[in-house]
């Protein structure tokens, strides 16, 4: 019961904020134009600032663990290409391929991951390493797969798509935010108090604004038409990846806070920034929003099960 309440308390507020966004749209307090602009603000400003502050506030010299960072990186890379291969066979030629792949591999590592580790251990010293090993790669791979499956550019030659993908990676605000934050941490940059507090304000509103926009943009009827893809992606995200990589992590000796960081990276619900990125890279976003909503709701059960299992076996 303790673990169930913990997981519900971690995930239910996320769903409720999305529900508020949906209600605001139904009450005509938010229209499609406003939601698009809100997604652009989240993508170009608030989410990059959130990632910058997370990285800049970490002491990488004190907590560095090469094996852990490499495992995060390789698990993310293998997960992506495995899901892409499956999707390529079953969804080839369908515009939903990019959204399905992104929704199935990309976790809410930076937001829910930190909160979960802090709730269990009282601190999240390992979380920045998990973010460094996975989140930049999340974004690079997402830019690539969404660019190559962009419905507005389906007729472009491959070289133009490659060029667009490279530009997308180099100019991606989320990647830039992580890179600048990592550099600030390594340089032990001490920001002026005024600037630090200003960035803190933007970081604080990043997740609520992104959740409101996702809820406002959620289209239930369209989402129901893709329920099979939503369920498959949700199973992969919440159960499948963990079932493959958690035993490998245990075999490599990861325990305690490191193990929590890894199973959050693998098994946490799909991050809301997936929806923000999909919309900004010209995708409809319906399947993405469905996966985010579905994984957020179901994760209160699956995360509880993971915590119970790993604690019962003495690994946490």
N, C-alpha and C positions, 0 to 999 in steps of 0.2 A: 504494500500500500504506500509506503514511504517513497519508493521509486516511481510509482505511478503518479503520485501527487507532484513529485519533482518534475517529471516529464510534461505533465499537463501544464504546470505553472510556467515551464520554459516555452511551450509551443502554442498554448491557447491564446495568449495575448497577441501573438503574431497573426493568428487567424482572425481575431476580433478586430484588429486594426484594418485588415483587408475587408472585413464585413462592413466596417464603417465607410470605407471608400466606395463599396458597392452601393450602400444606402444613399450616399451623397450623390452618386450618379443618377439613381432612380428619382431623387428629389430635385434633379436638375440644378444642383449646386455645383456640379462639375460636368462639363461637356467634353466631347472627344478632342476638341482643339486644346482645351485646358490640360487634359490628361497627357496629350502629346508633348506640350511644353513642359509639364511637370517631369515627364520621363527624360527630356533633354537636360533639364536642370540637375536631376539626379545623376545622370550619366556623365555630365561634363563638370559638375561641381561637387555635390554633397558626398557621393560615394567615393570619388578620388580623395577627397579631404579625409573621410573616415579611414580609408586604408593608409593614407599618409600618417595620420596621428597614431594609428595602431603600430605601425612599423617604427616611427620615429621615437616612440616612447619605450621601445624594447631595448634591453641591454644584450646585444648579440654576443659580445665578448664573454659575458658571464655564463650564458646558457648554450653556447654553440655545441652541436652534436652532428658531425658530418653524416654518420650512418642514418640518423633519423631524418635529416633533410633529404638525403638521397632516396630513402625509402618512400617518403611522401611524393617526391618527384617521379620516381619510376612507377609507383602504384597509379598515380594520376595518368601518366603517359600510356601505360598498358591498358588501363580502364577505357580511356578514350578510343584507342584503336580497336579494341575488342568490340566495343559498342558500335563504333562506326562500321566495322565489318559486318556485324549482324544487321544493322539498319540498311546497309548497302544492298544486302541480299533481299530483304523483305520490303524495303521502301524505295527501291531504286526508281528514280523518275518522279518521286512524289515530293512536293514542296515542303512537306512536314519533316523531311530527313534531318535538316539542320537543327530544328527546334527539338526534335526527339533526342538526338545525340547530346546536345547541350544539357537538356533537362535531366538526362539519365546519369551523367557523370559529375555534374558540378554541384558541390555542396555549399551550404551556408556556413562555411568554415570561419570566416572573419567575424561574423555576427553571433550566430548561435554557438559556434565552437568555443569562443572565449567565455561566453556566459556559462556554458555547461561545465567547462573545466574549473572555473571560479566557484561554481556552486558545489562541486565535489571536493575540491582541494583548498579552497579559500584564496587561491592565486592562480594565475595562468601564465607562468614563466615559460612554458614550452610552446604556447600558442603562437607567438611570433615566428618560431622556427617552422611550425606546421603551415602557417600562412605563406612564409617565404618559399617553402618547398612545393606548394600546390597552387596558390592563388594566381601568381603570375602566369603559370602554365595554363591554369583554367582559362584565363583571358586570352592568351595567345591562341590556344586551340579553338576557343569559341569564335574569335574573330575570323579564323581561317574557315571553319566549317559553315558559319553563317554567311560569309562572303561568297564561298563557292556554291552555296545553295540559295543565294539571293534571288527571289522571284522576279525582281526588277531588272536583273542582268543575266537572265538565263541564256541569252543569245550571244553573249560576249565571247571572244576567243579566249583560250586558256591563259595566254601570256598576260592579257589585260586583267584577268581575274587574279593571277598570281601577283601582279603589280599592285592591284587594289588591296589584296590581303596583306602584303608587306607594309603598305602605307597604313593600313588599318591597325596593324600591330604597333608600328612605331608611333602612331598618333593616338593610340587608345588611352583615354584619360585614366582608366583604372590602373593600367600598367605603369603609366607615368607617375601616378600617386604612390604606388608601391616602390618604384625605383627611387624616387625622391625621399621617401620615408626611410628606406634602407640606408641611403647615403647619409641622411641626417643622423641616423643612429650610429653609424660607423664613425662619423666625424664628431660625435657627441655634441651636436649642435644645440645650443641653448637659445631657444627662440625668445624674443622679447615677450613680456607677460601679456601685453595688449594683443599681439599677433597670436600667441598661444591660446588665449581665451576666445578670440574670434574664430580660429580654426575649430576649437572645441564646440562652439555653437553650431557650426555647419556640420560637424561630425555627428552631433547629437540628433539632428533632424534628418539625417540621411536615411536611416532605416524606416522611420515612420512615414516619411514622404514617399519612399519607394513602395511601401506596403499599401498606402492609400491609392497611389496610382495604379497598382496592380489590381486592387479590388474594384476601382472605378472602371478599369478596362476589361474586367472579366465578363465574358459573354456566355451565359449558362447554356443556351440552346446550341450554340456552335460547339461548346466544350463537350456536350453530350454526344455529338456525332463522332468525336474522336476518343471515346472512353476506353476503347481497347488499347490504343497506343498509350494513353495516360496510365492505365493500370500496369502495363508492361514496363514502362519507364519508371514508375513508382516502385515496383518490385525490385528492379535492378538497383535503384538508388538506395533503398532502405534496407534491403536484405542481400541481394545478389553479390554486390561488391564486397560487403563485409564477410560473407561466407567464404569468399575466395582469399581475401588478403589478411583478415584478422588472424587466422591460423598461421600464416606465413610470418606475420609480425610477432606472434608468440614464439615461434620457432627461432626467430632472430634475437629473442631476449627482451623485447619491449614490454615494460610493465608500468603500472601506476599511471601517472600523469601522461607519459608518452603514449601509452596504449589508449587512453581516453582521447588524446588528440588525434590519433590515427583512426579510431572508429568513428569519431565525429566527422573527420575528413571524408571517410568512406560512406557512412550511413546516415548522416544528417539530412534533413529535407533540402530540396533544391533551393538555391539562393534566389532571392527576389531580383537580384541584379541580372539574372538570366532574362527575365522579362524586359527589363530596361534595355539590355543590349540587343535583344531580338527586335524590339520595336525601332531602335535607332539604326539597325542595319536592315531595315525595310521588310522585315517579316511581320506576318499578321499578329503573332503573339498569342493566339488562342490556345494552341496546344501547350505552349510554355506556361501560361497562366494556370491552365488546368493541372499541369504537373506540379507546380509550386503549391497550389491549394491542396491537392491530393496528398502530396508528401508531407505537408505541414500538419494536416489532420491526422494522418496515419502514424506519423513519427512519435506521437505521444505514447503509442502502443509499442512500436518497434524499438525506440530508444530505451524504453523501460525494460523491454525484454533483453536487449543487449547489456544494459547495466546489471540487471539481475543475474544474467548468465555469467558474465565476467567476474562479478563479485562473488558469486557462489563457488566459482572455480578457484578463487583466491588470487586473481590476477590484478584486481583493483584495490 
